[in-house]
Amino acid sequence: MSRVVGIDAHCKELNRCNQRGERMLSLFDLLDAGTLGMDLAAYLMARISRGASFMVGAAPGGAGKTTVMCALLNLAPADVILVPATAEGVRRALEAQEGGPGRCYVCHEIGAGRYYAYLWNQSLREYCSLAQQGHMLATNLHADDIEQARYQVCSENHVPVEDFRRFGVLLFMSVCGGWFDAKRRIETVWSTDGTCDHVLVYDRHSGLRRDVANSVDGRYVKRCRRFIEQSYTRGVRTIEQTREAAVRFLDATVVP
């Protein structure tokens, strides 16, 4: 697949998640809106561009979970193909037993509703187990904090804790204000390397924890920050522009 075709297919899959009716927002739109700052954006890019699975949580609808999930998916490894995580698609992937990098399965929401790429119960357990084969996973759910997320995933749906830990990054959001003047913010970010429970690496009031954040290759985080700053200054905004710029950066970068 050519890079141009790959970028088009990537953005088309992101647009399938569109619940707003307007254009999908990019990382740079989120910076404009104050949803996150430059330090956190660079850290998240450093993790997700290396294939970290992630989950975005907020209890209320309209908090921006899907928007943030898709904005971060635009930073996925250059060769990753986005695949909608339908129950049938997940089952086929498990039966094929194809491991290794190359695909990111996108669950539009962890929920029991009969909506496209919503997963619950057995289908969710099968989805979470895909990480054992080396696949990247991305999803969101109605949970305000890590305790609610763990309860919903591991207690209500009986997903093994080991599979929950394979989500390397958990983000939780808040929303305040009215519909037309709502302010959406990333409140906390939790991280793990998959071998232990998640630890808090970011709190909106105290910022990024340097002792934990620096455990990620600091030089690579700085390169990600430089890329974001330069792209922001150049006026990159749409998801298409963002993906094209990210792919160029990742192609030219030896990812640790």
SEMAR-898531 format. One record per residue (C-alpha): x, y, z; residue number from 0. Coordinates in steps of 0.2 Angstrom, whole numbers, plus 5000, padded with zeros to 4 digits. Layout:
<nodes>
<node><px>X</px><py>Y</py><pz>Z</pz><nr>NUM</nr></node>
...
</nodes>
This chain:
<nodes>
<node><px>5000</px><py>5000</py><pz>5000</pz><nr>0</nr></node>
<node><px>5007</px><py>5017</py><pz>4995</pz><nr>1</nr></node>
<node><px>5009</px><py>5030</py><pz>5008</pz><nr>2</nr></node>
<node><px>4996</px><py>5041</py><pz>5000</pz><nr>3</nr></node>
<node><px>4983</px><py>5027</py><pz>5000</pz><nr>4</nr></node>
<node><px>4988</px><py>5022</py><pz>5017</pz><nr>5</nr></node>
<node><px>4985</px><py>5040</py><pz>5024</pz><nr>6</nr></node>
<node><px>4968</px><py>5041</py><pz>5015</pz><nr>7</nr></node>
<node><px>4963</px><py>5024</py><pz>5022</pz><nr>8</nr></node>
<node><px>4969</px><py>5029</py><pz>5039</pz><nr>9</nr></node>
<node><px>4959</px><py>5045</py><pz>5039</pz><nr>10</nr></node>
<node><px>4943</px><py>5037</py><pz>5032</pz><nr>11</nr></node>
<node><px>4943</px><py>5025</py><pz>5047</pz><nr>12</nr></node>
<node><px>4945</px><py>5039</py><pz>5059</pz><nr>13</nr></node>
<node><px>4930</px><py>5048</py><pz>5051</pz><nr>14</nr></node>
<node><px>4920</px><py>5032</py><pz>5054</pz><nr>15</nr></node>
<node><px>4920</px><py>5036</py><pz>5072</pz><nr>16</nr></node>
<node><px>4914</px><py>5054</py><pz>5069</pz><nr>17</nr></node>
<node><px>4899</px><py>5058</py><pz>5080</pz><nr>18</nr></node>
<node><px>4899</px><py>5077</py><pz>5079</pz><nr>19</nr></node>
<node><px>4895</px><py>5079</py><pz>5060</pz><nr>20</nr></node>
<node><px>4909</px><py>5092</py><pz>5058</pz><nr>21</nr></node>
<node><px>4927</px><py>5088</py><pz>5053</pz><nr>22</nr></node>
<node><px>4936</px><py>5077</py><pz>5065</pz><nr>23</nr></node>
<node><px>4948</px><py>5086</py><pz>5077</pz><nr>24</nr></node>
<node><px>4966</px><py>5084</py><pz>5077</pz><nr>25</nr></node>
<node><px>4979</px><py>5084</py><pz>5090</pz><nr>26</nr></node>
<node><px>4983</px><py>5102</py><pz>5085</pz><nr>27</nr></node>
<node><px>4964</px><py>5107</py><pz>5087</pz><nr>28</nr></node>
<node><px>4965</px><py>5099</py><pz>5104</pz><nr>29</nr></node>
<node><px>4980</px><py>5110</py><pz>5108</pz><nr>30</nr></node>
<node><px>4970</px><py>5125</py><pz>5102</pz><nr>31</nr></node>
<node><px>4956</px><py>5121</py><pz>5113</pz><nr>32</nr></node>
<node><px>4967</px><py>5118</py><pz>5129</pz><nr>33</nr></node>
<node><px>4961</px><py>5100</py><pz>5130</pz><nr>34</nr></node>
<node><px>4980</px><py>5096</py><pz>5133</pz><nr>35</nr></node>
<node><px>4996</px><py>5105</py><pz>5133</pz><nr>36</nr></node>
<node><px>5012</px><py>5103</py><pz>5124</pz><nr>37</nr></node>
<node><px>5021</px><py>5092</py><pz>5137</pz><nr>38</nr></node>
<node><px>5008</px><py>5079</py><pz>5138</pz><nr>39</nr></node>
<node><px>5005</px><py>5079</py><pz>5119</pz><nr>40</nr></node>
<node><px>5024</px><py>5075</py><pz>5117</pz><nr>41</nr></node>
<node><px>5023</px><py>5061</py><pz>5130</pz><nr>42</nr></node>
<node><px>5008</px><py>5053</py><pz>5122</pz><nr>43</nr></node>
<node><px>5015</px><py>5054</py><pz>5105</pz><nr>44</nr></node>
<node><px>5031</px><py>5046</py><pz>5111</pz><nr>45</nr></node>
<node><px>5020</px><py>5031</py><pz>5118</pz><nr>46</nr></node>
<node><px>5007</px><py>5029</py><pz>5105</pz><nr>47</nr></node>
<node><px>5019</px><py>5031</py><pz>5090</pz><nr>48</nr></node>
<node><px>5028</px><py>5016</py><pz>5097</pz><nr>49</nr></node>
<node><px>5012</px><py>5006</py><pz>5097</pz><nr>50</nr></node>
<node><px>5006</px><py>5008</py><pz>5115</pz><nr>51</nr></node>
<node><px>4987</px><py>5002</py><pz>5116</pz><nr>52</nr></node>
<node><px>4977</px><py>5015</py><pz>5125</pz><nr>53</nr></node>
<node><px>4960</px><py>5019</py><pz>5132</pz><nr>54</nr></node>
<node><px>4951</px><py>5035</py><pz>5135</pz><nr>55</nr></node>
<node><px>4938</px><py>5037</py><pz>5149</pz><nr>56</nr></node>
<node><px>4924</px><py>5049</py><pz>5154</pz><nr>57</nr></node>
<node><px>4907</px><py>5046</py><pz>5162</pz><nr>58</nr></node>
<node><px>4897</px><py>5059</py><pz>5153</pz><nr>59</nr></node>
<node><px>4892</px><py>5058</py><pz>5135</pz><nr>60</nr></node>
<node><px>4899</px><py>5072</py><pz>5124</pz><nr>61</nr></node>
<node><px>4915</px><py>5073</py><pz>5135</pz><nr>62</nr></node>
<node><px>4926</px><py>5071</py><pz>5119</pz><nr>63</nr></node>
<node><px>4932</px><py>5053</py><pz>5122</pz><nr>64</nr></node>
<node><px>4930</px><py>5048</py><pz>5104</pz><nr>65</nr></node>
<node><px>4938</px><py>5064</py><pz>5098</pz><nr>66</nr></node>
<node><px>4953</px><py>5062</py><pz>5109</pz><nr>67</nr></node>
<node><px>4955</px><py>5044</py><pz>5104</pz><nr>68</nr></node>
<node><px>4955</px><py>5048</py><pz>5086</pz><nr>69</nr></node>
<node><px>4967</px><py>5062</py><pz>5087</pz><nr>70</nr></node>
<node><px>4979</px><py>5051</py><pz>5096</pz><nr>71</nr></node>
<node><px>4977</px><py>5037</py><pz>5083</pz><nr>72</nr></node>
<node><px>4983</px><py>5049</py><pz>5070</pz><nr>73</nr></node>
<node><px>5000</px><py>5047</py><pz>5079</pz><nr>74</nr></node>
<node><px>5000</px><py>5028</py><pz>5078</pz><nr>75</nr></node>
<node><px>5015</px><py>5020</py><pz>5069</pz><nr>76</nr></node>
<node><px>5017</px><py>5024</py><pz>5051</pz><nr>77</nr></node>
<node><px>5013</px><py>5006</py><pz>5045</pz><nr>78</nr></node>
<node><px>4999</px><py>5002</py><pz>5057</pz><nr>79</nr></node>
<node><px>4982</px><py>4999</py><pz>5048</pz><nr>80</nr></node>
<node><px>4967</px><py>5004</py><pz>5058</pz><nr>81</nr></node>
<node><px>4953</px><py>4990</py><pz>5059</pz><nr>82</nr></node>
<node><px>4936</px><py>4992</py><pz>5066</pz><nr>83</nr></node>
<node><px>4934</px><py>4980</py><pz>5081</pz><nr>84</nr></node>
<node><px>4918</px><py>4972</py><pz>5077</pz><nr>85</nr></node>
<node><px>4914</px><py>4956</py><pz>5086</pz><nr>86</nr></node>
<node><px>4915</px><py>4946</py><pz>5070</pz><nr>87</nr></node>
<node><px>4932</px><py>4955</py><pz>5065</pz><nr>88</nr></node>
<node><px>4939</px><py>4951</py><pz>5082</pz><nr>89</nr></node>
<node><px>4934</px><py>4933</py><pz>5081</pz><nr>90</nr></node>
<node><px>4942</px><py>4931</py><pz>5064</pz><nr>91</nr></node>
<node><px>4958</px><py>4939</py><pz>5070</pz><nr>92</nr></node>
<node><px>4959</px><py>4927</py><pz>5085</pz><nr>93</nr></node>
<node><px>4956</px><py>4912</py><pz>5073</pz><nr>94</nr></node>
<node><px>4969</px><py>4918</py><pz>5061</pz><nr>95</nr></node>
<node><px>4982</px><py>4919</py><pz>5075</pz><nr>96</nr></node>
<node><px>4992</px><py>4932</py><pz>5066</pz><nr>97</nr></node>
<node><px>5003</px><py>4941</py><pz>5078</pz><nr>98</nr></node>
<node><px>5015</px><py>4955</py><pz>5078</pz><nr>99</nr></node>
<node><px>5013</px><py>4973</py><pz>5074</pz><nr>100</nr></node>
<node><px>5004</px><py>4980</py><pz>5059</pz><nr>101</nr></node>
<node><px>4986</px><py>4982</py><pz>5065</pz><nr>102</nr></node>
<node><px>4977</px><py>4993</py><pz>5077</pz><nr>103</nr></node>
<node><px>4959</px><py>4987</py><pz>5082</pz><nr>104</nr></node>
<node><px>4948</px><py>5001</py><pz>5086</pz><nr>105</nr></node>
<node><px>4933</px><py>4998</py><pz>5098</pz><nr>106</nr></node>
<node><px>4922</px><py>5013</py><pz>5096</pz><nr>107</nr></node>
<node><px>4916</px><py>5011</py><pz>5114</pz><nr>108</nr></node>
<node><px>4916</px><py>4998</py><pz>5128</pz><nr>109</nr></node>
<node><px>4897</px><py>4996</py><pz>5130</pz><nr>110</nr></node>
<node><px>4883</px><py>4984</py><pz>5129</pz><nr>111</nr></node>
<node><px>4873</px><py>4994</py><pz>5115</pz><nr>112</nr></node>
<node><px>4870</px><py>4987</py><pz>5098</pz><nr>113</nr></node>
<node><px>4881</px><py>5000</py><pz>5089</pz><nr>114</nr></node>
<node><px>4895</px><py>4997</py><pz>5077</pz><nr>115</nr></node>
<node><px>4911</px><py>4992</py><pz>5085</pz><nr>116</nr></node>
<node><px>4904</px><py>4992</py><pz>5102</pz><nr>117</nr></node>
<node><px>4910</px><py>4978</py><pz>5113</pz><nr>118</nr></node>
<node><px>4904</px><py>4970</py><pz>5129</pz><nr>119</nr></node>
<node><px>4906</px><py>4953</py><pz>5138</pz><nr>120</nr></node>
<node><px>4913</px><py>4939</py><pz>5128</pz><nr>121</nr></node>
<node><px>4917</px><py>4950</py><pz>5113</pz><nr>122</nr></node>
<node><px>4926</px><py>4962</py><pz>5124</pz><nr>123</nr></node>
<node><px>4936</px><py>4949</py><pz>5132</pz><nr>124</nr></node>
<node><px>4941</px><py>4942</py><pz>5115</pz><nr>125</nr></node>
<node><px>4946</px><py>4960</py><pz>5109</pz><nr>126</nr></node>
<node><px>4957</px><py>4963</py><pz>5124</pz><nr>127</nr></node>
<node><px>4966</px><py>4947</py><pz>5121</pz><nr>128</nr></node>
<node><px>4971</px><py>4952</py><pz>5104</pz><nr>129</nr></node>
<node><px>4985</px><py>4962</py><pz>5113</pz><nr>130</nr></node>
<node><px>4993</px><py>4945</py><pz>5117</pz><nr>131</nr></node>
<node><px>4996</px><py>4943</py><pz>5098</pz><nr>132</nr></node>
<node><px>5005</px><py>4959</py><pz>5097</pz><nr>133</nr></node>
<node><px>4991</px><py>4970</py><pz>5090</pz><nr>134</nr></node>
<node><px>4988</px><py>4988</py><pz>5095</pz><nr>135</nr></node>
<node><px>4971</px><py>4992</py><pz>5103</pz><nr>136</nr></node>
<node><px>4962</px><py>5008</py><pz>5105</pz><nr>137</nr></node>
<node><px>4945</px><py>5011</py><pz>5113</pz><nr>138</nr></node>
<node><px>4935</px><py>5022</py><pz>5125</pz><nr>139</nr></node>
<node><px>4923</px><py>5020</py><pz>5139</pz><nr>140</nr></node>
<node><px>4911</px><py>5028</py><pz>5151</pz><nr>141</nr></node>
<node><px>4923</px><py>5029</py><pz>5167</pz><nr>142</nr></node>
<node><px>4929</px><py>5045</py><pz>5176</pz><nr>143</nr></node>
<node><px>4944</px><py>5037</py><pz>5184</pz><nr>144</nr></node>
<node><px>4955</px><py>5021</py><pz>5184</pz><nr>145</nr></node>
<node><px>4945</px><py>5012</py><pz>5197</pz><nr>146</nr></node>
<node><px>4929</px><py>5014</py><pz>5187</pz><nr>147</nr></node>
<node><px>4938</px><py>5008</py><pz>5172</pz><nr>148</nr></node>
<node><px>4946</px><py>4993</py><pz>5180</pz><nr>149</nr></node>
<node><px>4929</px><py>4988</py><pz>5188</pz><nr>150</nr></node>
<node><px>4920</px><py>4990</py><pz>5172</pz><nr>151</nr></node>
<node><px>4933</px><py>4980</py><pz>5162</pz><nr>152</nr></node>
<node><px>4939</px><py>4967</py><pz>5174</pz><nr>153</nr></node>
<node><px>4924</px><py>4965</py><pz>5186</pz><nr>154</nr></node>
<node><px>4909</px><py>4968</py><pz>5175</pz><nr>155</nr></node>
<node><px>4916</px><py>4960</py><pz>5159</pz><nr>156</nr></node>
<node><px>4928</px><py>4948</py><pz>5167</pz><nr>157</nr></node>
<node><px>4943</px><py>4953</py><pz>5157</pz><nr>158</nr></node>
<node><px>4959</px><py>4946</py><pz>5165</pz><nr>159</nr></node>
<node><px>4969</px><py>4959</py><pz>5174</pz><nr>160</nr></node>
<node><px>4984</px><py>4954</py><pz>5163</pz><nr>161</nr></node>
<node><px>4975</px><py>4960</py><pz>5147</pz><nr>162</nr></node>
<node><px>4969</px><py>4976</py><pz>5156</pz><nr>163</nr></node>
<node><px>4987</px><py>4980</py><pz>5159</pz><nr>164</nr></node>
<node><px>4991</px><py>4978</py><pz>5141</pz><nr>165</nr></node>
<node><px>4983</px><py>4995</py><pz>5138</pz><nr>166</nr></node>
<node><px>4999</px><py>5005</py><pz>5141</pz><nr>167</nr></node>
<node><px>4991</px><py>5022</py><pz>5143</pz><nr>168</nr></node>
<node><px>4974</px><py>5026</py><pz>5151</pz><nr>169</nr></node>
<node><px>4967</px><py>5044</py><pz>5149</pz><nr>170</nr></node>
<node><px>4953</px><py>5051</py><pz>5159</pz><nr>171</nr></node>
<node><px>4944</px><py>5067</py><pz>5154</pz><nr>172</nr></node>
<node><px>4932</px><py>5080</py><pz>5162</pz><nr>173</nr></node>
<node><px>4920</px><py>5092</py><pz>5154</pz><nr>174</nr></node>
<node><px>4912</px><py>5108</py><pz>5161</pz><nr>175</nr></node>
<node><px>4901</px><py>5122</py><pz>5155</pz><nr>176</nr></node>
<node><px>4887</px><py>5122</py><pz>5143</pz><nr>177</nr></node>
<node><px>4885</px><py>5113</py><pz>5126</pz><nr>178</nr></node>
<node><px>4891</px><py>5128</py><pz>5117</pz><nr>179</nr></node>
<node><px>4905</px><py>5134</py><pz>5129</pz><nr>180</nr></node>
<node><px>4910</px><py>5117</py><pz>5135</pz><nr>181</nr></node>
<node><px>4928</px><py>5115</py><pz>5141</pz><nr>182</nr></node>
<node><px>4935</px><py>5097</py><pz>5139</pz><nr>183</nr></node>
<node><px>4951</px><py>5093</py><pz>5148</pz><nr>184</nr></node>
<node><px>4962</px><py>5078</py><pz>5150</pz><nr>185</nr></node>
<node><px>4962</px><py>5076</py><pz>5169</pz><nr>186</nr></node>
<node><px>4974</px><py>5061</py><pz>5172</pz><nr>187</nr></node>
<node><px>4985</px><py>5049</py><pz>5163</pz><nr>188</nr></node>
<node><px>4990</px><py>5032</py><pz>5169</pz><nr>189</nr></node>
<node><px>5004</px><py>5021</py><pz>5162</pz><nr>190</nr></node>
<node><px>5011</px><py>5004</py><pz>5163</pz><nr>191</nr></node>
<node><px>5024</px><py>4993</py><pz>5153</pz><nr>192</nr></node>
<node><px>5012</px><py>4979</py><pz>5155</pz><nr>193</nr></node>
<node><px>5021</px><py>4970</py><pz>5169</pz><nr>194</nr></node>
<node><px>5013</px><py>4979</py><pz>5183</pz><nr>195</nr></node>
<node><px>4998</px><py>4990</py><pz>5188</pz><nr>196</nr></node>
<node><px>4996</px><py>5007</py><pz>5180</pz><nr>197</nr></node>
<node><px>5004</px><py>5022</py><pz>5188</pz><nr>198</nr></node>
<node><px>4999</px><py>5040</py><pz>5188</pz><nr>199</nr></node>
<node><px>5010</px><py>5050</py><pz>5176</pz><nr>200</nr></node>
<node><px>5000</px><py>5066</py><pz>5173</pz><nr>201</nr></node>
<node><px>4988</px><py>5076</py><pz>5183</pz><nr>202</nr></node>
<node><px>4980</px><py>5092</py><pz>5176</pz><nr>203</nr></node>
<node><px>4984</px><py>5102</py><pz>5191</pz><nr>204</nr></node>
<node><px>5002</px><py>5096</py><pz>5194</pz><nr>205</nr></node>
<node><px>5007</px><py>5092</py><pz>5176</pz><nr>206</nr></node>
<node><px>5018</px><py>5078</py><pz>5170</pz><nr>207</nr></node>
<node><px>5027</px><py>5068</py><pz>5183</pz><nr>208</nr></node>
<node><px>5045</px><py>5070</py><pz>5177</pz><nr>209</nr></node>
<node><px>5052</px><py>5055</py><pz>5186</pz><nr>210</nr></node>
<node><px>5040</px><py>5043</py><pz>5177</pz><nr>211</nr></node>
<node><px>5039</px><py>5052</py><pz>5161</pz><nr>212</nr></node>
<node><px>5058</px><py>5052</py><pz>5159</pz><nr>213</nr></node>
<node><px>5058</px><py>5033</py><pz>5160</pz><nr>214</nr></node>
<node><px>5052</px><py>5035</py><pz>5142</pz><nr>215</nr></node>
<node><px>5067</px><py>5039</py><pz>5131</pz><nr>216</nr></node>
<node><px>5069</px><py>5058</py><pz>5134</pz><nr>217</nr></node>
<node><px>5077</px><py>5062</py><pz>5118</pz><nr>218</nr></node>
<node><px>5063</px><py>5054</py><pz>5108</pz><nr>219</nr></node>
<node><px>5050</px><py>5064</py><pz>5119</pz><nr>220</nr></node>
<node><px>5059</px><py>5080</py><pz>5114</pz><nr>221</nr></node>
<node><px>5059</px><py>5075</py><pz>5096</pz><nr>222</nr></node>
<node><px>5041</px><py>5072</py><pz>5097</pz><nr>223</nr></node>
<node><px>5038</px><py>5089</py><pz>5105</pz><nr>224</nr></node>
<node><px>5049</px><py>5098</py><pz>5092</pz><nr>225</nr></node>
<node><px>5039</px><py>5090</py><pz>5078</pz><nr>226</nr></node>
<node><px>5022</px><py>5095</py><pz>5087</pz><nr>227</nr></node>
<node><px>5028</px><py>5113</py><pz>5089</pz><nr>228</nr></node>
<node><px>5035</px><py>5115</py><pz>5071</pz><nr>229</nr></node>
<node><px>5019</px><py>5107</py><pz>5064</pz><nr>230</nr></node>
<node><px>5008</px><py>5118</py><pz>5075</pz><nr>231</nr></node>
<node><px>5017</px><py>5134</py><pz>5069</pz><nr>232</nr></node>
<node><px>5016</px><py>5129</py><pz>5051</pz><nr>233</nr></node>
<node><px>4997</px><py>5128</py><pz>5053</pz><nr>234</nr></node>
<node><px>4994</px><py>5109</py><pz>5052</pz><nr>235</nr></node>
<node><px>4977</px><py>5106</py><pz>5058</pz><nr>236</nr></node>
<node><px>4966</px><py>5093</py><pz>5049</pz><nr>237</nr></node>
<node><px>4967</px><py>5075</py><pz>5052</pz><nr>238</nr></node>
<node><px>4974</px><py>5072</py><pz>5034</pz><nr>239</nr></node>
<node><px>4987</px><py>5086</py><pz>5036</pz><nr>240</nr></node>
<node><px>4992</px><py>5078</py><pz>5053</pz><nr>241</nr></node>
<node><px>4993</px><py>5060</py><pz>5047</pz><nr>242</nr></node>
<node><px>5004</px><py>5066</py><pz>5033</pz><nr>243</nr></node>
<node><px>5015</px><py>5076</py><pz>5044</pz><nr>244</nr></node>
<node><px>5016</px><py>5062</py><pz>5057</pz><nr>245</nr></node>
<node><px>5020</px><py>5048</py><pz>5044</pz><nr>246</nr></node>
<node><px>5034</px><py>5059</py><pz>5037</pz><nr>247</nr></node>
<node><px>5041</px><py>5062</py><pz>5054</pz><nr>248</nr></node>
<node><px>5040</px><py>5043</py><pz>5059</pz><nr>249</nr></node>
<node><px>5048</px><py>5038</py><pz>5042</pz><nr>250</nr></node>
<node><px>5063</px><py>5049</py><pz>5045</pz><nr>251</nr></node>
<node><px>5064</px><py>5044</py><pz>5064</pz><nr>252</nr></node>
<node><px>5072</px><py>5028</py><pz>5071</pz><nr>253</nr></node>
<node><px>5059</px><py>5024</py><pz>5084</pz><nr>254</nr></node>
<node><px>5067</px><py>5017</py><pz>5100</pz><nr>255</nr></node>
</nodes>
